[in-house]
Amino acid sequence: MLVDELLQQAQAFYEANDITRAIASFDKAIELEPDALDIHINALACLLNAKKTDLALQRSSAVIELARKATYHTKDSALQQMVEQLASMAWRLNLYQECVDLLAPFESLSAQAKFTQVRALCALEHWADALAHCKALSEAYPNDLNVLNQLAICLVKMQNFDTAISVYQKLLKLAPSQAILHIKFADLYLLSHKHKLAREQLNIAIALHDSSIQRYELECKLTIIENDKNAAIAAAKAALKIRPYASFAWQIIEEFGTKQDVEHCITRLKDLEEDKLDYDAQHNAFILAKAYQKCERFDEAFAAFERANRMQKATLKRKAKCYKAEEIEAQYTLLKAIEYDVQNPSSVNDKPGAHYFIVGMPRSGTTLVNRVLSQQNDFESCGESNAVATLFERLLLDTHLSNKEKRNSLRRDRLKNTERYRSFNHVKCANIIDKMPHNFRYVGAILASFDKAKVIQMRRNVSDLAFSIFSQFFNQQHNYSVDLKDIAHAIYQANKLMDHWRKRYPEQVIDVNYDELVKDPSTHLQRLFSFCKLDWDERYLDFHEEVVASFTFSETQVRQPIHQRKLAYSRKYAKQMQVVLDTYAALENQAASI
């Protein structure tokens, strides 16, 4: 049978929904013409359109490799069309890097391919590249709603909220009656800490009779910020009528509901299937554990936390994103080996404005110190900004550059990096506070780049810190968080690196112990303010009275006075947490014996 006949046969089988025989016909055609990219692509499209995702994924690597070999003919318009189609399928298969790589050789792309490229870059969190491509696309298609929406997303991720707001104002002029746009605009205002404007947009969406799950999710966020817990619970219960396992809604029920609500939470969530790996299932697994904990059913709570983390670990394994201890050790060795060109504090000019970086492992108290420091006039927090990692990570971890080249690059670009940092964060105040915890990796580069920088390194009891991490639903960037031994390793390596910075730069780096801080906040905060050459005011301890939009796990805690309720909390799980202490001690002993 000829190839054309086999392809016609495959099409007929596909239209009859006989996917097995359709693929068999495609395979016979491929045997006759193994390098025919169009046949491979059509077979892949057949599987994807039939929702045979796993089979499509198995085939995809061979098809992508064939396309890569063919793309040296980049002037071939027919080839480009096929590669663009394949890139779109790679996007659907979550093969984002492959999608970007496929499109890279072509000088110009179709509008659809450009949009696919932008979405793939966003999925990879390459926000600067995504923004550049999306700006160009929006200039070519200024009234395209999808492009404008994606542009706003990129701008938000680069923390350019003002421009993102102007993009959404344009969107609403183009489609004023689309309630979902008002919902998204409200969410944007919320991210930019303008909760009153967010409420205005949400009310417009409600007036347009919006009853979507997005509306109730946003209403939950806003009502919590407005400290209207009853309204938050009502919104959560309305959301659950639409989507019975909406995790944001169950989180509200567990955190703010009555004892009866929490018990209902346990009843509804305890039979979740462990092999379900979608976001809501994984988040709900953590919520169930916290509901058990709130009811003081601690053995069941810990078993539920273990189950929740197993679910996350399975997702990480599937994505090949598991924690690798040796990689972390190698990275930190690279970071410590650089001789950073840090200015002596006494030689720094008296120009107003300084940078304060609060670093440490997540759950170590960074949010608390951030809120206290932010009480001062002419101080502004940029929250957990990605700016430092964006500026320095690629340079510092580049194994092809010598330590001298890295040092010289930082020295040469000092002023430029300061400007980039402030531009990235859009801070108008003279003094900026950055509370991204994992910036403890880049303390050397921070001090080599910013005048009058002070670094506040947060420390916490190892067992409490480990349990607090283990009990939270983190994203895959925190891949250590799903395994107690990995958590112990991550804490140990972080502490060792922070020890290095404190010893090397004692005039710019201070350690603050969370446990000591909450026991005697006034004394330890005065010490911190004195180190930073700032004036202390006891009224700064009233930070909890100010309503702010906080988007960390510490959201509810920072609206309360400083308390000691979480001190030694891990003792409730002393037996289960012993593995953390044993692992940490073994690492210390290993280091001492070298």
N, C-alpha and C positions, 0 to 999 in steps of 0.2 A: 504494500500500500504506500502511495506517495505521501510526502509530508503534508501537502495541502489537504489531502483527503483525511489524514489523521487529525489535523487541526479542525476541520469541519465536524468530524466525528466528536472530538472533544467538546466543541461548542454545543452540539446537540445534547450530549450527555449532561453538560452543565445546565442547560436550559430545562432539562428534565429532572434536575436536582439529584442526578446520579454522580456525585462528586468522585467516588472511587473509580468509576469507569472513565470519567473525564480525565482524571490525573493519569490513569493508565495509558490513555491515548496520547496525552502530552508527553509522557515518558518515552513512548515508542518514537514519537517525532524527534525527541531530543537524542535518542540513540542514532537516528539517521543524520541529524545535524547538531552535534554536541556543543558547538560554539555559537549557536543561533540565540542571541540574547533575547530577542523578542519572544521566542517560544518559552524560555525559562520565566520571563516576566509574566506572560499570560498564565502559565501554570501557577505561579505564585499568587497572582490576582484571583484566580479561581478559588484557591484555598482560603484566601483572606475574605473574599466576598461570601464564601460559604461558612465563615466564622470558624474555620479550622486553624485557629491561631497557632497551636503547638506544632502542627505539621508545617505550616508556613514558616515558622521560626527555624525549624530544622533545615529547611531548604534554603533559607535566606542567605546564609554565609557563602554558599557556592555561587549563587546568582550575583551577589554583590562583588565577589572576587572576579567573576567574569566581566562585570561592568567596569571594574577598575582597570582591567587589562585593555579594555576597548577605549577608554576615555582619552587616549593620546590623540584621537581623531576629534578634537573638540570643535572643529569647524563643521562637523557633520550634524546638520540640524535634526535628521531622523534619529541619530544616536542620542543627541541631547534630549529629545522628547522621551525616548525610552528611559534614559537615566533619571530624568525628572519624575517619571512615573514610578520608577523603582525607589527613588528617594522618598516619595510620598508613602509608599508601602513600608519602608524602613521606619518612618515616623510612626505609622500605625502599630508597628511591632515594638515600639519603644527602643529602637536602635538609633538613638539620637546622634551619637558620634558618627556612625556609619552614614546617616542621612547627610550630615554636614560635609563629610569627606567626599561623598558622591558628587555633591553640587559644587565643591570648591574649584575644580579645574576650568569651569566655564566662565567666560568673561561677562556674559549677560544671561539672565534667566527670565523665564516667564514670570508673570506676576504671582501665579499660584506657587511656583517653585520658590520664589523669594519669600513668600509668606511661610511656606513649610520650613525653609532655612531658619527664619526668625524663631519659629516655635521650637525647633530643635535646639537652637542656641539657648533659648530660655530654659528648656528642660535640662540642659547641661549646666545651667546657672552661669553661662558666659554672658553676663548682663551687659557689659560694655560693648561687645561685638553685636549682640542682639539689638541694642539700642541704636547703634550706628546704621545697621541694615534697615531697621524699622523706620528710622527717620527718613532715609532715602525712599523707602516704599511709600511713606505717608505723603512725601512731596509729589510723588508720581500719581498717587491716588488719594487726594486730600479729603474726599468725602466718603471713603470706604469705612463703614462702621467697624468691621472686623479688624482692619489695619489700625484704626484709631484706638480701639480697645486694647490691642496688643501693645501699641506704643505707650499707652498709659501704664500698662503693667510693667514694661521695661523701665519707665521713668520712676515708678514707685520703688522698684528693686534697687535702682541707683539713688534712691531717697531724694529724688527731685520732685517733691510733692507739689510745689507751686505750678510747675509746667504741666504735671499730670492733671492737676485740677483744671487748667486752661483747656487741655485736650478734652476732658469730660464735659466742660461747658459747651464746646463745639459739638460733641456727640449729642448732647441734649437738644441743641438747636436743630440738628438734623433729624432727630427722632424723639420729640418731646413727650410722646404718649407711651413710650416703652418703659413700663414700670421697672423692668430689670435693670435698665440703665441708671435709674434713680437709686436703686438698691446698690449697684456697684459704685456709684458716685458717693453714696453715704458711707460705704465701706472705705473708700479712699479718704474721705474727710476724717474718718475714725483713725485710720493709720497715721494721718498727719496731726493727730491729737486735737482735732477741731470737732469735738463731740456735739456741740450745739448745732453746727451746720449739718452734721451727720443726721441728727434728729430731724431737721427740716426736710432733708431729702427722703428719709424713711417715711415721714408723714405724707409726702407727696405720693410715694409708691402705694401707701395704704389707701389714700384717697382714690388712686387709680384701680382699686380693688385687687391689689396684689395679695395673693395668699400662697406664694411659693415657699419652698423650704428655705431659699436664700433670704427671704424677708424675715422669717422667724429666727434664723441663725443670727442675722444682724440685730434683730430686736433683743435677742438674748445678750449679745455683747453690750449694746447700748444701755439696757436697763441695769446691768451689773455696774457699769461705769456711773450711772445715775443713782446707784445704791438703792434701786427699787427691786428688791429680791422677789417680792410677790409677782411683779410684772414679768420678771425673768422666768420664774417657774411657770407662769401661765403661757408664755411664749414657747417654752420648752415642751410643754404638754400639747400645745397646738401642733408643733413640729412633729411630734411622735405620732400624731394621727395621720400625717402625710407619709412619714418614713419611720416605721416603728423602731428601727435600730440606729437612728441618727445620733451619733456619739456626742456631738456638742450639746444636744438636749439632755441626754443621760448625765453628762457631766454637771449640768446645772442642777438637775434633780438630786444627784449625789451630794453636791457641795452645799446647796442651800435649802433642800427640802426638809420636811419633817422626818421624824423617825420612821413613820409609816411609809413615806416616800422612799426612804433609803432601803427599807425592807422590800418594797415593791421593785426597786432597782435590782436587788439581788435575785428576786424571783424571776424577773424577765431576762436577766443576762447570764444566769449561772449555767444554762444549757447551750451556750454558744459553741459552735463547732470549732475545734482548734485548728483544723486544716483550712479554714477561711482566712485568707491573707489580705483582704481589702482593708482600707484605712479604718472604716467604722468598726469592723470586727476587732482589729488590733487595739484601737483606742478603748472600745467597750470592755475589753479584757482587763485593762488597767483600772477602769472605772469600777468594775465589779470588785476587784481586789480592795480598792479604797472604801467601797461600801461595806465589805466585810470588816475592814479595819475600824471604820467608824462605829460599827456595832460591837467592837472589841472581840471579834471572832478571829484572833490573830493567827492561829494555825491555818485556818481556811484562807485568810488574807494572803499569807506568804505563799501558799500553794497556788493561789490565783495570780500573784505577781510572777511566780516562776512560769506559769502557763503563758501569761501575757508576753513575757520575754522570749519564751520558746517560739512563739508565733512570729515575733519580730526577727529573731535569729534566722528562722526559716526563710523569711523574705530576703534578708541580707545574703544568705547562702545562694539563693536563686539568682541574685543580682551580682554575685561574686564581690560583695562589699564587706565581708567579714573583717573584724579587727585583726591586725597583724602586728604582734608585739615587736618583732624584729624591725619592721619598717619604722615604727615610732621611735625606737631607740636610735636607729640610723639617722633619722631626721633631726632629733635633738642633739646628736653628736655633731652634725653639720652646723647647726645653729650656734652651738657653744664654741666651735672652732674659729669662728670669725672674730677678728680683732676690730670691733666697732670703734669708729672715731667719735667718741662721745665728748662733748665740750665740758670743761670744768664749770660747775654752776656759778662760780664767782666771776667768770668771764662773760657770762651771758648778758645781753643788753637789758636795759630797764623798760623796753617797749611793753605797753600793757598787753595782757592776754597770755594765757597759758593753756596747756593741755594736761588733762588728768585722765589716766587710764586705770580703770578698775578691772583687774584680771584674776584668774584662778579657775578652778574647776567649776562647772555649773553646780548650782545648789550650795555654793559656799558663802553666800551673803552679798554677792555683787549688787543685787537690786537694792538691798537695804542701804548700803553705803552710797549708792548712786542717788537715792532719794534724799538722803541727808545733805550731801554736797550740793544738790540742785536747789536747795532752799535759798542760796545766796543770790544777791542781786548781780546781774550781768554774768550769770552762769547759765549755761544751757547744756542739757544732755542730748546726745544723738542716739542714746539707747545702745542696742547691740548692733553696731555698725560693722559692715563688711569691709570698710575702707582700708583698714590696716592690712588685712589679708590680700585684698585686691592690689595694693601697692607693692607689697614685699614678698609674698609667698613664692611666686615663681622665681624671682631673683635669688632668694636665700637658699632654696632647695634645688637649684640647678647644679647638678653634679659635673657639668662640663665647664663651669667657671671656677677659677681659683678663689680662695678666700680674699686675696689681695684685690682681685677684680670686683668682688662683691663689695668690699670696703670702699673702694674708689668710686663705684657706682653710687653708693649711698651718699658719700661725701659730695660728689658732683651734683647730685639731684636733690640736695637738702631743701633748698627754697622751692623748687618745683614740686617736690612731694608734699610739702606743707600746703602749698596752694591747691594741689590736687585733693588732698585730704579734706580741706575746708570746703572746697567746691563740691566734693562728693556728698558731704553731710549737710550742706546748705545752712550752716550755722551763722547767725548774725551776731551773737554775743562774743565778747572778747575772750571769755573763758569757756572751753569746751570740755565736757565730760563724756568719756567713751567707756561703756561697761560691757564690751564683748568679752566674755570669760576667756575664750581660747587665745586671746591676744598675749597670754603669758608666753607663747612660743616666740613672739617677735619683740620682746622687751629691748634687746640690743639694738634692733633696727629703729624702734620707736625713739630711744634716747639719742641715737645718732642722727635723727631726722627732725626732731621738734625741739625748739627752744623752750626752756623752762618747763619741760615735761616732768611730771611726777607719776610714778607707777605704784599703785596700791594693790598688793598681792594678798588675796583672801585665802586663808587657811581654815580648815575645819577638822574636827575629830574624824579619823579615817572611817570608823564603822558607821557613824551617823551620815557622813557624806556619801559613802558607798550605798547605804540603804536608800537615801533620798534620790540618788541617781537611778537605782534599780527600780524604784517605784514610780518613775515617770515615763511617759510615752514620748521619747525623743525621736527626731528624724534620723535618717541613715548617716548623717555627718557624725553622729555620736555613736558609732557602731560598737564601741566598748561597753555601752550601757546595758547590753542584753545578757551579760555573763558576769557573775560575781568575781571570778578570777581575773577577767579582763579589766573590770572596773578597778580592782586592787592594783593591777599593773599600771593602768592609766593614771591613777592618783599618785602612785609612787614616782613615776617618771615626771609628772607635772611638778610634784614637790621638789624633786631633785633639780629640775631645770630652774624653778623659782629660787631655790637655794643658791644656785650659780649666779643668777642676776643680782640677788640681794648682796652677796659677798663682793661681787665685782663692782657694783654701783651703789654703795650704801647711802650716798647723798641724794640719790634720785628714786630709790626703791625702798618701800616700807612694807613689812608684813603686818596684816591685821588678822587676828584670830577671831573667828565668828563666835565661838563659845565664850571667850572672854568678853567680847563686845556686848553680847546680849545680857551678860551678868552685870556689867557695870558700863552702860553705854556712854554716860557723860565723861568718865575718865578716859576711855579709849578713843572716843571721838575727839576730845580735846587734844590728845596726843597726836592723832592723825592730822588735825587742823594745824597744829603747831609745826609738824613736819612739813606740811604743804605751805607754810608761811601764810596761813589764813586766820582770820579772826573768828573765834568760836562764839556762838550764841546759843544758850540753852533752849531757845525757842525753836531751833532746828529739829529738836526731838519731836515736835508736833507735826512732822511731815505728813503723817497719816490723815490729818484733817483736810488736806488739799486733794481734791478730786482730779486724778489724771488718768489718761488712757494708758494702761500698762498691759503689755502683751507677752508676759513671761509666765512661767509656772508659779511665780511668786505674786501673781496678780492680786489675790485676796489678802495675802500676808502684808503687803505694803500699804494696805488701808487700815492697818491695826497698829497700836503702839508697839514698841519693841517688847517682845515677850520671850520667855524661856521654855515654852511648851515643847519645843522640838529638841531641846538638849537631852542627850542620852536616849533619844527615842528608840534607837536601834536595839536597846537592851530588851525590848519586848520580843525581839527575834534573835536573842543572843546565840542560841544554838545554831541557827541557820546562817548567821553572819560570821561564824568562827572561821569559815573558809577565807573570808576577806582578810582577817587579821593574820591568819597563818600564811597566806600568800604574800602579804605585805612584809611580814617578818622575814620570810625566806629571801625576798629580794634585798632587804637590808643586810641580812647575813652574807648573802652572795657578794654584795658590793664591799662589805667590810673585809672579806677574805681575799680580795684582789690586791 
